[in-house]
């Protein structure tokens, strides 16, 4: 039994994702990704699995990144995106033989694809800059273009300076490759869904750097954008009814981080709210990395969708007439993607959990069970099993915090183990039954890891999720300390050797905690929110996000900014601290980490600052493999150095 090393976590596992069931229900196309230690590169290829025989073969071999497999309505072709050509190309693969045929190419990576109902056209989402339509770069020896902007959302994490560059919708002729841009609004457009008659596309339009979003209708022959949801709300999923007369969508009229179900009548232009307090969280994806899991209509009144509840995935059905909601299937795991076969009797998803990682699962709704189709990581999982786990609740001040303990696979209750508290980001994010690289590396290398969903976490309903607004570092901090107290009650936990780790909002809570609570002997602080006032003006989202979370702009909520910024009390820190931060982070800019480092250094604290050049806030998800391995190794090494190994009880 071998612990999961930082190297294993980055290079050792394959990832199967974006499953797409064929129109006749016999085949499944999906993307298989791997990470090479030799080339320090992630490659992805499209595979086809026969659902009857179980045979599996690669459909693509050229290029490094092949993605977005999408079946034509008749099932004879598969559209996909590939970097096998300069820039980004859209290709068609015919199943009667032959090599993939290039349809068209774009100046920047294509972000989404969708076939028209008649199979003649493709809706393609790709970046477009009206000031530089061709995407040309300055010639050799020329200075970069001067950047001048008048818009507040001029930059975006993972993309850097964007100016007017946004994802636009193009309609492409699948035979001739001719294309027309039909979107005109200078915002990011995502997830084009064709109406059954092919005359319109329902598109999510992001505003405020994806802090808000609107659902809009765009005529496929051009014309004005018709918004059907409010300006200050958000949309997570959407789908046309079979007859094309209605659109079901999930979201809210305000940004509450909890979606409800709505139905829009296309002819009347009227919206009806179906639910007022949905107890699960529809899977709206994670922009720009994971697309939404779009729902499927079962008939004219019932809709099937994927959602999270109490940190776990499940399939749910809602009756749009009565509002009746019921869960029809679920596992203690977290999934992504959603592809329903004919009649929505089967659903394919990508799986991630304690026992299953990076595989494709198929849910049989008639039998109410999930089958794992692939086994790409089975051998690795046998060699390096994941952590053991158990769950517990903590009651405090009328609120229940759900928590999990991870233990080494060779756990011995007679020994004493150092403990690490892991705090999730958000603050309206959540933890649950998923594979988390930091947690698994720590737990399989001799640490007890405890993590939880304090108030403010999502997947528990709107009221619970909203409790953190205007109270960062308040009741949520007390919830977390209560979780630590409960974990320390276990006889195998060494309460004298505890550490704390968190990233983003988890970094905020790490900085906040160690400045006032000296029980932790080591800390790793990732991309923290450290000084809220400076973050307000430098983050890509804080000018909007901060108003919602902190009660206003700095001049409107002076007391909160002053009293709830870790920078105001960080000089009291005594805990040895490692700060990890991407230098191109636009969400929690590198200046936040710099301020923390200087404050702790001047306070005489043992502190190290690991900076990752060119890396965004999503460093841990999409950063270069060697940077991700380095970060994991530093986190593990810091806690090993300051907390030690398991001891005799």
Residue pairs with C-beta under 8 A, 6 or more apart in sequence:
1 383
1 384
1 385
1 409
1 410
2 8
2 383
2 384
3 384
3 408
3 409
3 441
3 444
3 445
3 446
4 12
4 384
4 386
4 440
4 441
4 444
4 445
5 441
5 445
6 441
6 629
6 630
6 632
6 633
6 636
7 37
7 629
8 380
8 384
9 437
9 440
9 441
9 629
9 632
10 35
10 437
10 625
10 628
10 629
10 632
11 35
11 36
11 37
11 625
11 629
12 380
12 384
13 357
13 358
13 377
13 380
14 32
14 33
14 34
14 358
14 376
14 377
15 32
15 33
15 34
15 350
15 358
16 30
16 31
16 32
16 33
16 47
16 350
16 358
16 359
16 360
16 374
16 376
17 30
17 31
17 33
17 336
17 337
17 350
17 358
17 360
18 30
18 31
18 67
18 68
18 69
18 291
18 337
18 350
19 28
19 29
19 30
19 337
19 339
19 348
19 349
19 350
19 360
20 28
20 29
20 30
20 69
20 70
20 71
20 339
20 348
21 27
21 28
21 51
21 339
21 340
21 341
21 346
21 348
22 28
22 29
22 71
22 75
23 71
23 73
23 74
23 75
23 342
24 75
24 342
25 51
25 341
25 342
25 346
26 50
26 51
26 52
27 48
27 49
27 50
27 51
27 75
28 48
28 49
28 51
28 339
28 348
28 360
28 362
28 373
29 46
29 47
29 48
29 49
29 59
29 69
29 71
29 78
30 46
30 47
30 49
30 69
30 348
30 350
30 360
31 44
31 45
31 46
31 47
31 66
31 67
31 68
31 69
32 44
32 45
32 46
32 47
32 58
32 376
33 42
33 43
33 44
34 42
34 43
34 44
35 41
35 42
35 43
35 625
36 42
36 43
36 625
37 625
40 624
40 625
40 626
41 64
41 625
42 64
42 65
42 625
43 64
43 65
44 64
44 65
44 66
44 67
45 58
45 59
45 60
45 61
45 66
46 58
46 59
46 60
46 66
46 67
46 69
46 78
46 80
47 56
47 57
47 58
47 59
48 56
48 57
48 59
49 55
49 56
49 360
49 373
49 374
50 56
51 362
51 373
54 373
56 374
59 69
59 78
59 93
60 66
60 80
60 82
60 93
60 100
62 82
62 84
62 100
63 82
63 83
63 84
63 85
64 83
65 82
65 83
66 80
66 81
66 82
66 83
66 84
67 80
67 81
67 82
68 79
68 80
68 81
68 110
68 112
68 113
69 78
69 79
69 80
70 78
70 79
70 80
70 113
70 114
70 115
71 77
71 78
71 115
72 78
72 79
72 115
72 119
72 174
73 115
73 116
73 117
73 118
73 119
74 119
75 95
76 94
76 95
76 96
77 92
77 93
77 94
77 95
77 119
77 174
78 92
78 93
78 95
79 90
79 91
79 92
79 93
79 103
79 113
79 115
79 122
79 174
80 90
80 91
80 93
80 100
80 113
81 88
81 89
81 90
81 91
81 109
81 110
81 113
82 88
82 89
82 91
82 100
83 89
83 109
84 91
85 102
85 105
86 105
87 105
87 106
87 107
87 108
87 135
88 105
88 106
88 107
88 108
88 109
88 110
88 126
89 102
89 103
89 104
89 105
89 106
90 102
90 103
90 104
90 105
90 106
90 110
90 113
90 122
90 124
90 172
91 100
91 101
91 102
91 103
92 100
92 101
92 103
92 174
93 100
93 101
94 101
102 177
103 122
103 172
103 174
103 177
104 124
104 172
104 177
104 179
106 124
106 126
106 127
107 126
107 127
107 134
107 135
108 126
108 127
108 135
109 126
109 127
110 124
110 125
110 126
111 125
111 126
111 127
111 167
111 190
111 288
112 123
112 124
112 125
112 167
112 190
112 191
112 192
112 291
113 122
113 123
113 124
113 125
114 122
114 123
114 191
114 192
114 193
114 194
114 201
115 121
115 122
115 123
115 174
115 194
116 122
116 123
116 194
116 198
116 220
117 194
117 195
117 196
117 197
117 198
118 198
119 174
120 173
120 174
120 175
121 171
121 172
121 173
121 174
121 198
121 220
122 171
122 172
122 174
123 169
123 170
123 171
123 172
123 192
123 194
123 201
123 220
124 169
124 170
124 171
124 172
124 179
125 167
125 168
125 169
125 170
125 189
125 190
125 191
125 192
126 167
126 168
126 170
127 135
127 165
127 166
127 167
127 168
128 165
128 166
128 167
128 168
128 181
129 135
129 163
129 164
129 165
129 166
130 164
130 186
131 163
131 164
132 165
138 144
138 145
147 154
147 161
147 163
149 163
151 164
152 543
153 162
153 207
153 208
153 209
153 540
154 161
154 162
154 163
155 161
155 162
155 540
155 586
156 162
156 209
156 540
156 586
157 209
157 540
157 541
157 585
157 586
157 587
157 616
157 617
157 618
158 288
158 289
158 586
158 616
158 617
158 618
158 622
159 165
159 288
160 584
160 586
160 616
164 186
166 186
166 187
166 188
166 189
167 188
167 189
167 190
168 181
168 183
168 189
169 181
169 182
169 183
169 189
169 192
169 201
169 203
169 218
170 179
170 180
170 181
170 182
171 179
171 180
171 182
171 220
172 178
172 179
173 179
180 222
182 201
182 218
182 219
182 220
182 221
182 222
182 223
183 189
183 203
183 218
183 225
184 224
184 225
185 205
185 216
185 225
187 205
187 206
187 207
188 205
188 206
188 210
188 287
189 203
189 204
189 205
189 206
190 203
190 204
190 205
190 206
190 287
190 291
191 203
191 204
191 238
191 291
191 292
191 294
192 201
192 202
192 203
193 201
193 202
193 203
193 238
193 239
193 240
193 294
194 200
194 201
194 220
194 240
195 201
195 202
195 240
195 244
195 266
196 240
196 242
196 243
196 244
197 244
198 220
199 219
199 220
199 221
200 217
200 218
200 219
200 220
201 217
201 218
201 220
202 215
202 216
202 217
202 238
202 240
202 247
203 215
203 216
203 217
203 218
204 213
204 214
204 215
204 216
204 235
204 238
204 292
205 213
205 214
205 215
205 216
205 225
205 227
206 212
206 213
206 287
207 213
207 214
207 231
208 541
208 544
209 540
209 541
209 544
210 287
210 541
211 234
211 255
211 541
211 544
211 545
212 231
212 232
212 233
212 234
212 255
212 544
213 233
213 234
213 235
213 251
214 227
214 228
214 229
214 230
214 231
214 233
214 235
215 227
215 228
215 229
215 235
215 238
215 247
215 249
215 251
215 264
216 225
216 226
216 227
216 228
217 225
217 226
217 228
217 266
218 225
218 226
228 247
228 264
228 269
228 271
229 235
229 249
229 251
229 253
229 262
229 271
230 253
230 254
232 253
232 254
232 255
233 251
233 252
233 253
233 254
233 255
234 251
234 252
234 255
234 259
235 249
235 250
235 251
235 284
236 249
236 250
236 251
236 259
236 282
236 283
236 284
236 285
236 292
237 249
237 250
237 259
237 282
237 283
237 284
237 292
237 293
237 294
237 295
237 305
238 247
238 248
238 249
238 250
238 294
238 295
239 247
239 248
239 249
239 294
239 295
239 296
239 297
239 303
240 246
240 247
240 297
241 247
241 248
241 297
241 300
242 297
242 299
242 300
243 300
244 266
245 265
245 266
245 267
246 263
246 264
246 265
246 266
247 263
247 264
247 266
248 261
248 262
248 263
248 264
248 295
248 297
248 303
248 320
249 261
249 262
249 263
249 264
250 259
250 260
250 261
250 262
250 278
250 282
250 284
250 295
250 305
251 259
251 260
251 262
252 258
252 259
252 260
255 548
256 462
256 465
256 466
257 428
257 458
257 462
257 465
257 466
258 278
258 281
258 458
258 461
258 462
258 465
258 466
259 278
259 281
259 282
259 284
260 273
260 274
260 275
260 276
260 277
260 278
261 273
261 274
261 275
261 278
261 303
261 318
261 320
261 323
262 271
262 272
262 273
262 274
263 271
263 272
263 274
263 320
264 270
264 271
264 272
265 271
265 272
274 318
274 320
274 323
275 318
275 323
275 325
277 461
277 462
277 463
278 307
278 325
278 461
279 309
279 325
279 461
280 307
280 308
280 309
280 314
280 316
280 325
280 327
280 459
281 307
281 308
281 309
281 458
281 459
282 293
282 295
282 305
282 306
282 307
283 292
283 293
283 305
283 306
283 307
283 308
283 313
283 335
283 336
283 338
284 292
284 293
285 291
285 292
285 293
285 336
289 618
289 621
289 622
290 336
291 337
293 305
293 306
293 336
293 337
293 338
293 349
294 338
295 303
295 304
295 305
295 306
295 338
296 303
296 304
296 305
296 338
296 340
296 344
296 347
297 303
297 304
297 344
298 304
298 317
298 344
301 319
301 320
301 321
302 317
302 318
302 319
302 320
303 317
303 318
303 320
304 315
304 316
304 317
304 328
304 340
304 344
304 347
304 365
305 315
305 316
305 317
305 318
305 338
306 313
306 314
306 315
306 316
306 335
306 338
306 347
306 349
307 313
307 314
307 316
308 314
308 334
308 430
308 432
308 458
308 459
309 327
309 330
309 459
310 402
310 432
310 459
310 460
311 334
311 402
311 430
311 431
311 432
311 433
311 453
311 459
312 330
312 331
312 332
312 333
312 334
312 432
312 433
313 330
313 331
313 333
313 334
313 335
313 349
314 327
314 328
314 329
314 330
314 331
315 327
315 328
315 329
315 330
315 347
315 363
315 365
316 325
316 326
316 327
316 328
317 325
317 326
317 328
318 324
318 325
319 325
328 365
328 368
329 363
329 365
329 368
329 369
329 370
331 353
331 370
331 433
332 353
332 354
332 433
333 351
333 352
333 353
333 354
333 355
333 356
333 433
333 434
334 352
334 353
334 432
334 433
334 434
335 349
335 350
335 351
335 352
335 361
336 349
336 350
336 352
337 348
337 349
337 350
338 347
338 348
338 349
339 347
339 348
339 349
340 346
340 347
341 347
341 348
344 365
345 364
345 365
345 366
346 362
346 363
346 364
346 365
347 362
347 363
347 365
348 360
348 361
348 362
348 363
348 373
349 360
349 361
349 363
350 358
350 359
350 360
350 361
351 357
351 358
351 359
351 360
351 361
351 372
352 358
352 434
352 435
353 433
353 434
353 435
354 386
354 387
354 389
354 433
354 435
355 381
355 386
356 372
357 377
357 381
357 386
357 435
358 376
358 377
359 372
359 373
359 374
359 375
359 376
359 377
360 372
360 373
360 374
361 370
361 371
361 372
361 373
362 370
362 371
362 373
363 369
363 370
363 371
364 370
364 371
384 444
385 409
385 444
386 409
386 435
386 440
386 443
386 444
387 406
387 407
387 408
387 409
387 439
387 440
387 443
387 444
387 449
388 406
388 407
388 408
388 409
388 411
389 404
389 405
389 406
389 407
390 404
390 405
390 407
391 402
391 403
391 404
391 405
392 403
392 404
392 405
392 486
393 400
393 401
393 402
393 403
394 400
394 401
394 403
394 452
394 479
394 482
394 483
394 486
396 478
396 479
396 482
397 475
397 478
399 455
399 464
399 467
399 475
399 479
401 452
401 453
401 454
401 455
401 479
401 480
401 482
401 483
402 452
402 453
402 460
403 450
403 451
403 452
403 453
403 483
403 486
403 487
404 431
404 450
404 451
404 452
405 448
405 449
405 450
405 487
405 490
406 439
406 440
406 442
406 443
406 448
406 449
406 450
406 451
407 417
407 443
407 448
408 417
408 443
408 444
408 445
408 446
408 447
408 646
409 444
411 492
412 492
412 646
413 491
413 492
413 649
414 492
414 648
414 649
415 492
415 646
415 647
415 648
415 649
416 492
416 493
416 494
416 646
416 647
416 648
416 649
417 446
417 447
417 448
417 492
417 493
417 494
417 646
418 446
418 447
418 448
418 494
418 497
418 498
418 499
418 639
418 643
418 644
418 645
418 646
419 447
419 448
419 449
419 450
419 484
419 487
419 488
419 493
419 494
419 495
419 497
419 498
419 499
420 442
420 447
420 448
420 449
420 450
420 498
420 499
420 500
420 501
420 639
420 643
421 450
421 451
421 480
421 483
421 484
421 487
421 498
421 499
421 500
421 501
421 520
422 431
422 436
422 438
422 439
422 449
422 450
422 451
422 501
422 502
422 506
423 451
423 480
423 500
423 501
423 502
423 505
423 506
423 509
423 510
424 430
424 431
424 451
424 453
424 457
424 502
424 505
424 506
425 502
425 503
425 504
425 505
425 506
425 507
426 456
426 457
426 458
426 504
426 505
427 456
427 457
427 468
427 472
427 476
427 505
427 508
427 549
428 456
428 457
428 458
428 465
428 468
429 457
429 458
429 505
430 453
430 457
430 458
430 459
430 460
431 451
431 452
431 453
431 457
432 453
432 459
436 451
437 620
437 628
437 632
438 501
438 620
438 632
438 635
439 449
439 451
441 632
441 635
441 636
442 449
442 635
442 636
442 639
443 449
445 636
445 640
446 645
446 646
447 639
447 643
448 487
448 490
448 492
448 493
450 483
450 484
450 487
452 479
452 480
452 483
453 459
453 460
454 475
454 476
454 479
454 480
454 483
455 464
455 467
455 468
455 475
455 476
455 479
456 464
456 465
456 466
456 467
456 468
456 469
456 471
456 476
457 464
457 465
458 465
467 475
467 476
468 475
468 476
468 549
469 548
469 549
470 549
470 550
470 551
470 560
472 508
472 512
472 549
472 550
472 564
473 508
473 509
473 512
473 564
473 566
474 564
476 509
477 509
477 512
477 513
480 509
480 513
481 513
481 517
484 498
484 519
487 493
488 495
488 498
491 649
492 649
494 647
495 519
496 521
497 521
497 643
497 644
498 519
498 520
498 521
498 643
499 520
499 521
499 522
499 523
499 524
499 639
499 642
499 643
500 510
500 513
500 514
500 520
500 522
500 523
500 524
500 575
501 510
501 523
501 524
501 525
501 526
501 635
501 639
502 508
502 509
502 510
502 525
502 526
503 526
503 527
503 620
504 526
504 527
504 528
504 529
504 587
504 588
504 617
505 529
506 526
507 525
507 526
507 527
507 528
507 529
507 530
507 588
508 528
508 529
508 530
508 566
510 523
510 524
510 525
510 526
510 528
511 525
511 528
511 530
511 566
511 570
511 573
511 596
512 564
512 566
512 569
513 520
513 523
514 520
514 523
514 573
514 574
514 575
514 577
515 566
515 569
515 570
515 571
515 572
515 573
516 569
516 572
518 574
518 575
520 575
521 575
521 576
521 642
521 643
522 575
522 576
522 577
522 638
522 639
522 641
522 642
522 643
523 575
523 576
523 577
523 578
524 577
524 578
524 579
524 580
524 634
524 635
524 638
524 639
525 577
525 578
525 579
525 580
525 593
525 596
526 579
526 580
526 581
526 620
527 580
527 581
527 582
527 585
527 587
527 588
527 592
527 593
527 617
527 619
528 566
528 579
528 581
528 588
528 592
528 593
528 596
529 535
529 566
529 588
529 592
530 565
530 566
530 567
530 570
530 592
530 593
530 595
530 596
531 565
531 566
531 567
531 592
531 595
532 542
532 546
532 550
532 554
532 560
532 561
532 564
532 565
533 554
533 561
533 565
534 591
534 592
534 595
535 542
535 546
535 588
535 589
535 592
536 542
536 543
536 546
536 550
536 553
536 554
536 561
537 543
538 589
538 591
539 545
539 546
539 586
539 587
539 588
539 589
540 586
540 587
541 587
543 553
546 553
547 553
550 557
550 560
550 561
550 564
551 557
551 560
554 561
562 568
566 596
567 595
567 596
567 599
570 596
570 599
570 600
570 603
571 599
571 602
571 603
572 603
573 599
573 600
573 603
573 605
574 605
575 605
576 605
576 606
576 607
576 638
576 642
577 600
577 605
577 606
577 607
577 608
578 607
578 608
578 610
578 634
578 635
578 638
579 593
579 596
579 597
579 607
579 608
579 609
579 610
580 610
580 612
580 631
580 634
580 635
581 588
581 590
581 592
581 593
581 609
581 610
581 611
581 612
582 590
582 611
582 612
582 614
582 615
582 616
582 617
582 619
582 623
583 590
583 611
583 612
583 613
583 614
583 615
584 590
584 613
584 614
584 615
584 616
585 615
585 616
585 617
585 619
586 616
586 617
587 616
587 617
588 617
590 611
593 609
593 611
594 609
597 607
597 609
600 607
601 607
608 638
610 630
610 631
610 634
612 619
612 623
612 627
612 630
612 631
615 623
615 624
615 627
616 622
616 623
619 627
619 628
619 631
620 628
620 631
623 631
